[in-house]
C-alpha cells in the first residue's frame, strides 16, 4: 500500500484518501492549537500559499497526544485555524501519531529517519514530514525547526519542478 491509498477523513469527517495529492510535494504536520509552537501555523500557511501553484501542499493532522494541546472539536479547530491564522491548507481528522492507535499515515511516515538517522515516534507537535511527488518521505524535520527557515524552504524547492 502506498501513502496515497491510506484512508483518511477530513476534519469534518468526510472519508477519502490521499490520492488527490499524488504527484505533489507534501508537508505533513501534526498540529495543535494550544502549543507553544502553534504560531508555526502562520509559516505553514505562508508556505502553502507561496508554493501551492507549483504543486505543493501542507496537510495538517490535529493531534492531542502531546500535553493535551489539541482538545478541541473539529468545529473548534476549524474556527481557531481560520480566525487566528487564516489557514487554507487541508486539515484532516484528529489522529494519534504514536502508540497502539497510531494512524496508518503516521505508521508510514514514522519509518523515515530524521537528519540524525532516528526513526520512530513523533517527538512533539509540529513535526514535519516532507514527501516527494512519488510518495516517499524525503525529509523528516523535527518540531523545533520553523517552517519558513531555509532548512525547510530549500528542501521544498529542491523537490518542486522548476
PyMOL commands that set and color helices and strands:
alter all, ss='L'
color gray80, all
select helices_A, chain A and resi 3-5+19-21+40-54+74-85+104-109+150-159
alter helices_A, ss='H'
color red, helices_A
select strands_A, chain A and resi 7-9+15-17+25-31+56-62+90-92+128-131+137-141
alter strands_A, ss='S'
color yellow, strands_A
deselect
rebuild
show_as cartoon
